[in-house]
Amino acid sequence: MKKLIVNVGNVTIGQGGIVVVQTMCNTPTTDIEASFRQCVELSNAGAQIIRLTTQGLKEVSALKVIKEKLRAQGILTPLVADVHFSYEVAHEAAKIADKVRINPGNFAKEHDVAVREFARLTDICKEHSTAVRIGVNHGSLGNRIVEKYGNTPSGMKEAAMEWIKMAEDNNFDQIIISLKASNTIVMTEAYSLLYDEMLKNGVIYPLHLGVTEAGNGDEGRIKSAVGLSALLSKGIGDTIRVSLTESPLNEIPAADFIAKFFKKSDRYIAVSEKIKNGDLNFQYNTATWDDFILEATCEIGPHLLEKRLDDFSIDALVAGQAVSAKLVDNFKDNLMQAARRRFSKPEFIACPGCGRTLFNLESVFNEVKRRTAHLKGYNIAVMGCIVNGPGEMADADYGYVGEGRGKVSIYRGKTPVFRSVPESDAIDILLELIESDAHNRVSPPQNG
């Protein structure tokens, strides 16, 4: 078996046991000063790779200046260009960025064009020592793959293998693969299928892990940790991002904790033996609340997700104080839902926001959560823009999607019901649509 390593600037991905932590700016890339300052903050906080939205040629030009300013300050953190819907932009970004992220589902409309232009991209990457992330996302696989395999983990795996073969045909091996989904079962199954296929073929490419659109707060951290830990515990995964609808600075400590947890494999093995022997009680003594929820999720989450465990009890001390039964029960509810074993509240899908987002995503998301908290069994999405909107909220019953400055689209499933809604009215209209559908028995929740 050949395990490949990929160089992204001065960072090597694919070295066994070393999990690289990355994040993404939420500033407009064309705001060079704001993006530069955020890159400095993220690098100082421990981000090993930083991604920026690069949706057009003006963003490519801005990225060049940002990179030059960072290097002039002695900051060598690799930069990734996040490109959607334009292979021309990907070609230009590959001359600047240390890595280019493309989405096979929207790289080009026709497959023959995608094959031709991806070959051109790999030629540029060879010339400039640029890596590529082939970023497959559940819900945006492209019609050709969906018609053949469905919008399924198997379809995600097949899409990835197709583009791996395209890279190999071009003698290009500096590729990293991701198969992200907001559903932890879909996400872990897709990665596992791909890993097994690569094992069978004898070549393992580095994998970038993430639960996309995980949300915020405890729920976002727990949901991310469930999916990531289920794979890292098996030795699958080389670089991770915890996507939170918060400041990207908050993603780094959570991702760093998860990455380091599986260096302490003896602890996870001991817990696995404990569960195998029928002991369902766990004790924790941590310095912070976040340490508690992440440690407990990394230990217990994979067993719940894979149905080796049905229930558990917890005794916990945080900063020397006993955690109340109410807080423990709330944590259990969040963990059970993240592992998709028991649903006690709405399921929320929310992107972390980036330079494409034209409204205050975090505050809107928190208000949507507050006003829909009673809708147990519903799956509700809040998405910053059309890129992460209709496709990547594939599991949502309803969606709030940024359309432009001050305007929002309201979706039922993948269908826009209201377009160009003023932001000030959008949450009201979302609630009215849900209530009207419930009254008329339209579009029942998908994940109830």
Secondary structure, 3 states (H helix, E strand, C coil): CEECCEEECCEEECCCCCCEEEEECCCCCCCHHHHHHHHHHHHHCCCCEEEEECCCHHHHHHHHHHHHHHHHCCCCCCEEEECCCCHHHHHHHCCCCCEEEECCCCCCCCHHHHHHHHHHHHHHHHHHCCEEEEEEECCCCCHHHHHHHCCCHHHHHHHHHHHHHHHHHCCCCCEEEEEEECCHHHHHHHHHHHHHHHHHHCEECCEEECECCECCHHHHHHHHHHHHHHHHCCCCCCEECCCCCCCHHHHHHHHHHHHHHCCCHHHHHHHHHHHHCCCCEEEEEECCHHHHHHHHHHHHHHHHHCCCCCCCEEEEEECCEECCHHHHHHHHHHHHHHCCCCCCCCEEEECCCCCCCCCCHHHHHHHHHHHCCCCCCCEEEEECCCCCCCCCCCCCCEEEEEEECCEEEEEECCEEEEEEEEHHHHHHHHHHHHHHHHHHCCCCCCCC
